[in-house]
Amino acid sequence: MTLIPGETQPGFTELFAQLGLPNDEASIAQFIGQHMPLADDVLLHEAPFWSPQQAQLLKEEIRLDDDWAIVVDQLNAALRSKPRLEKI
């Protein structure tokens, strides 16, 4: 999905909508928190929590290396982050 001139770079909101997931800020944060950290040896599109259609979309966007690949990479990084432990 390449952008048309004048469109802005898609973010998590647009990606989650494309994946058919709730795409409000709280739902995105909950999804990432629920599924992180993703093991280093698991490719993003091979994670067990994706449907076959979602996995195919993610795989295709990375393969095409188009405008959507950036936000897919950002999701990949977010899911691999280690949870932060806050000092009390």
N, C-alpha and C positions, 0 to 999 in steps of 0.2 A: 504494500500500500504506500505508494510514493505520494508525497504532498504536492498539492497544486500550488503554484506561486501565490503568495499572499496568505497561505495557511500557516498556523503556528506549529511548532514542534509538539507532537503528542506527549502527554504525560501519563501518570498512573491512572488518572480518571478515565482517559480515553482508552487505554490498554485494557483496563478491567471491564469496560463496557464491551470492547471487542471480544473479550473472553467470556462474556455473558455472566459476569460476576457483579455483585453490588459494587458500585463505584463511588460511593461517598467516602469522605476522608476517614471516618471512623471505621467503616467496613474494610477499607484497604489496610489500615493500621492493624485491625484485628486479624485479617488474613495473613499478613506478613508475620505478626507475632505468633500466630498459631503454627505456622509452618517453618519457622526458623529455629535453629540454623540448619540449612540444607547441607548435607555432607559434601565435602570437596570432590568426592569421586562420582557424584551424581550430576549428570547434565541437567540443566534447567528443564528442558522439555521431557526428560525421563523421570521427573519427580512423580511419586505415586499419587499425588493429590490432584493431578490434571486429568480431565476427561480426554479421550483420544482426539477429539476435535480441538480442544485447547492446546494439547501437546503439539499437534500438527501446525497450528497457527504460530506458536512460539518458534518452532523449528524452522518454519518457512521464513519468518521475519528475520531471523538471524542469517539464514542462508542467502536471502536477497540482499542483506546488508544495506537496507534502505533507511528512510527516516525513522521507521518504527524500531529498527534494531537498537537505537540508542536507548529507548525506554525499556526495551526487553533486557538489555544489559544492566540497566539501573535496577530493575526488578531482581535480576540474578544476584547482583551485589547486595541488595537489601535482604534477600533471603539467606545469604551466607554470612551476614554479620552476626557476631556473637552478641547475645543479650548483654546490655550494660547493667552492671551492678551499682546501684546508687549507695553512697555512704550514708549511714544514718547518724 
